[in-house]
Amino acid sequence: MESTPQKLELITKYFADFTELQLKQLTLLEALYKEWNAQINVISRKDIESIYLHHVLHSLSIAAIAEFEPGMHVIDIGCGGGFPGVPLAIFFPEVKFHLVDSIAKKLKVVNAVCEGAGIKNITTQHTRAEDIKNKKFDYAVSRAVAPLKDLLQWSMPLLKKQPGAAAGPDFLRNGLICLKGGDLAQEIFDSSARPKMMPINKIFPEPYFEEKFILHVAK
């Protein structure tokens, strides 16, 4: 276990205020994902060795720009093995995260990781986002799941209307926050939206985050 705190320095370099419980939960993620990934492949072999950079820190870029308030409800659309939802749930223990995926075995991994790390503020649902009824959320988050046009079509009906939110900074307004990479010009054009964009390497100056962005579309 000697190397794990060292790997965690990548996270604590950018975020300083973790509790002992949060640090313990973050530390447990590597072993839990390695154990479960060997049974149900949700992370590529190459990526699993860089889980804190490629998955945990990447997910936490959302925490660097959006302040989810205690009691808020956030949906992670197409959560896969649990990113960005699992790291965000550790970061925001007073926020309720609902992780949704159409592939049940991926949610099996999420549930096992949550149990192993003692993460209590995550619920999961085996469904497609467009089939969810009678639930409303403050934010939707997503990572590399579908084109922006589709994400907006799925997420906007699930978001609460918050008329007072317009007074806040744009990145604090409720809406869709998604992580994407590469040249997004055509994808944004096709969506007919005008998202706010932030290069992640301006938040975390690591070579891995070049050409990676956070997109935010307010409700």
Secondary structure, DSSP 8 states (H G I E B T S, - for coil): -THHHHHHHHHHTT-----HHHHHHHHHHHHHHHHHHTTS--S-HHHHTTHIIIIIIHHHHHHHH----TT-EEEEET-TTTTTHHHHHHH-TTSEEEEEES-HHHHHHHHHHHHHHT--SEEEEES-GGG--S--BSEEEEESSS-HHHHHHHHGGGB---GGGGGS-GGGSSEEEEEEES--HHHHHHHT---EEEEHHHHS--GGGTTEEEEEEE-
